[in-house]
Amino acid sequence: MAHRWKNDLTKEDVTPYAAFLNRRQIMAGLGGAAGLGLAGLTAGQAQAAGDEALEPNSWEDVTSYCNFYEFGTGKTDPAAYAGQMTTTPWSVEIDGMVDRPGSYSMEQILDAMTLEERIYRFRCVEAWSMVVPWQGFELADLLDVAGVQDGAKYVAFETLYRPSEMPGTAYKVLDWPYREGLRLDEARHPLTIMATGIFGKPLPNQNGAPLRLVVPWKYGFKSIKSIVRITLTDKEPPTSWNMANPREYGFYSNVNPSVSHPRWSQASERRIGGGLFARRQPTLMFNGYEKEVASLYEGMDLARNF
């Protein structure tokens, strides 16, 4: 039987932001290393180890070092320019192979969730990594609201495309709008969440307000931001980076340190917030969530299906 991770954290479990800042100052005075060595723990292990186990990066790290190419390709561009994006009102079109297609407002989505928004401490990884305290709900719950039809195999996502508010879209870095996709069983996994906030606060625009995907065992570009469309389909959907360069970016994009990007190794990563000379650390298979998600890929060649 596949191992299923169950998140039991609630809003009551999250450290208040002010207390979190104070604790970081105390830890910094003691040398600051206590929390960083635990960054590779899985979410389930972090729950068992307690609040200190998956020490988040700072608000500054999380909100100022971002990828959101609709606002520019520099890491600081999203924080500089995303404030002009209008996020209220907001709706998500859910269509394709669903029983109840339609335009769902953010208010309808949040009201329809059967569980209160929960707290998740997940690692995000590219060539760098950080730990983010997300709040949100399982994507599976939203899919159940729309009613997935038999025969659906994939979930496709689309980001807002509004050139008047997104200066990066003036450049053909990618084929806009931004698109992503998951296999249905990946989308329904309890680690796959729709995030609505960080640090107990609403998502800042540069982090994908008001609703973004988080898939912690995949590289960060799979976690599409500012979602306006979700489509259920029986065909593998096109994804932006795979469309742009299929040799370098596969559909699955699982964190697999044994498969190198054609232009660089993915065997190690650098933790954001550690300074210019931060030591690189080994990249973990499936970003440290191997126990939870490896069963999804049994029998697959993960070098061929990268």
N, C-alpha and C positions, 0 to 999 in steps of 0.2 A: 504494500500500500504506500502511496506517495506520502511523504512527510508534509504536513500542512502547518505552517506557522500561524499562530493566532495572536493578534495584537490585543493586549489587555490594558494598554495605557489609555488614560482619559485626560481631559483638560485639568483635572485635579492633580495629575502626576507631573505636569510640566513645571519646571522651575520658573518662578516669576522673573521677568526680564531684569529688573533691578537687582534681585538677589543673584541672578546668574552673573551679572557684571561684577558684583562684589566678590563672588567666589573666584572668578577668573583673576581678579587683582590679587587675592590672597594666594592663589596657586602660582601666579607669576613671581610673587615674592619668595616662594619656596623652591623656585627653579622651573616651574611650569611644565614639567615633563610627565606628571602623573597621569593626566588624561590622554595625552597624545599616543602613548603606547597601546591604548585600547581601541584605536580607530579601526582596527581590522575585525573587531568582533561582529558577529551577525546580530540582527535585531533581536532575535530570541535570546541570545547570550547576554545582550545588553540589558534586557529586562531582568534577567536573573541576577546580574551583577550590580544592579542599582543605578541611581541617577548619574554617578560619576563615570559609568562605564563607557559611554559613547559621547565624550565631551565635545559639544558643538564648537564650530568656528564662531568667531565674533560676528555680530550684526554687520560690521564694516566689511569683513571678508565676504560674507554671503551676498551682500547687496551691492558691492562695488566691483567685484571680479566676476563678470558674467559673460555668457555668450547669448546674444539675441541679435542676430545679424540684420533684422529689420531696422535696427537702430545704429548699425555700424559694426565693423569687424574687430575693432579694438575691445579689449576686456573692460575698459572703463566707459565705452560709448553708451551702453544701455543705461547706466546710471545717469549719464549726462543728458540723454535725449528722450528716454522713455516716459518722462513725466508728462509729456504732451499727449500721450495716448488716452483717449476717453474710454473708461471702463464701466461707466454707469449711464444708462442701463446696459445690460449684457444678456445675451441669449445664446444658446447652443442649439443648432439644428441637428436633430438625431434622425437619421433616415436609413434607407436601404432595407435590409432584411430584419425589420422590427415590426411588432404588432401595433405599436403606438407611436408612429412617426410624428414629428412636429418640431416647432420651435419652443424650447424650454428656457424660461428666464432663470437667472441665477436664484431668484427667490423660490421659484417652483422646484428647482433642483434641490436646494437645501431643505425645503419643507418636505420633499418626498423621501429624503433619506430616513431609513428606519432606525439608524443608529446615530447617536450624537457624533459630531466631528471628533476624531481621535488624534492623538499625538504620535508621531513616528520619528524616530531618530535614524536616518539613513545616511550612508556614505554616498557621495557623488564622485565619479571618477572620470577623468579624461587622461591627459598626460600629468595632470595634477589632481589632487583630491581634496575634498572638504566634507565635514559632517554638518548636516543641516537638520534642525528640529522642525520638521514639517507638521502642519495640521491639515486634516482632510478626511476623506472617506474612501472606501474601496471602490475602484472602478466597477467591480462586479455589481455593487448595489445600484449604481446608475444604469447599468445595462439591464438590470431586472426591471427597473421602472419603465424602460422603453419596450421590454419584452423581446428577447432574441428569438428569432424563428429557427426552426430546424433547417439545417443545411448551411447556416452561417459558419464561416471558418476563420474570418479575419475581422479586425476592427481597424478602420482607417480614421485618421485625425487630420484636421486642417486648422492652421493658425489664422488669426485675423490678418487681412490684407487691406491696409488703409494708407496709401501712399502719402496723403496729406499730413499724416501724423507720424509716419515711419520713414525718415530720411534715407535709411539704408536700402530701401526697396528701389531707389533710383538707380542702383547699381546691380547688374545682372550676376551677382555672386552666386545666386541660386535661381531656380525657376519658381517665382512666387505664385501663389502663396505657399508657405512652408507646409510640407506634408509628412506624416509619419504613419506607422502601422504596426500592429501586433497580431500574432496568431491568437485565436479566441481563448485558448487555454492559458496563454501568457496574460492576456487581459483580465481573465477571471481569477488569477492567482491572488491570494490575500495580500501579498507584498506590493501589488500594483495599485497605486492610489491616485486619486484626483486631489491635488493639493490646493488649498484655499488660503493658506497662511504660513508664516514662519514666526518662531519665537512668540507664539500666542497672539500675533498681530496679523491683519490682512496682508496678503502678498503685495509687495511693492511692484510697480509696473515692470521694472527691469527683471524681476524674477518670474514674470509670466502671469500677472494679474489678469482677471480675477480667478482663473481656473487653469491649472496645468497638470500634465501627466508626470508622475514620478515612477520610474521602473528601476529600482536600485541595483539590480544585477547587470544592467546594460550601461553602455557608455552614455554620457550625458545628453548627446544630441538626440537620443531616442525619446527624451522626456520633453515633448513638445509643449510650448508655452501658449498662453492666451488663446485657448481653443474656442473655435466658433462652429465646428462641424464634427460630428462623429457618425461614421457610416459603417453598418454591418454588411459584409459581403462574403461571397463564396470564393473570391479570387484574391490572390496576394496583391495588396495595394501598392502603388508606387510610393516611394519615400524620397524625400528631397536629396539627401546626401548620396543615396544609392543611384538616383537619377543623374546626379552631377558627376559621380566618379565610382562606378560599380566595382572597379578593381580594388579600390581602397575602402569602400564602405558597403558592407553587405546588409542584407535585410535584417538579420538577427542582431548584429552588433552587440553580442554578449561580451562581457569582460573575460578575455581569455589570454593570459599572459604568454602562453606558448605560441600564439599566432601573432607575428609581427605585422604592424602596418608596413606597407611597401617602402615607406620612407623613414621609419623609425621603429625602435623596439617598444613593445608595450609591457615589458617584463617588470618595470618599476615605475613608481609614481612619486611626485613631490607633494607634500602636504602644504596647502595654502595656509599662510599665517605663521610659518616657521622662519620667515626672513629669507634674504637673498641666498644664503648658503644652507638652506634647509636640506637635511640629509634625505636622499631618496630611499624609499622602502619598497620591498617586493610587492608587486601587484598580486592580489589574491584571485583565484579562479572564481568566476561569477561575482567578483567584488566582495567575497567573503560570505556569500549566501548560497554556497554550493549545496549544503545539506538541504536547504529549502527548495531549490529550483532545479537541481541536476536531473531529477526524474522527468522533467518536461522534455529533455533532449536525449533520452535513452535510445541508443541505436543510431543516432545521427553522427555524421562526420563533422565535427565542430571546426575543422580547418576548412572544409569545403563549404559548409553552411556557417559562414562567419558573420 
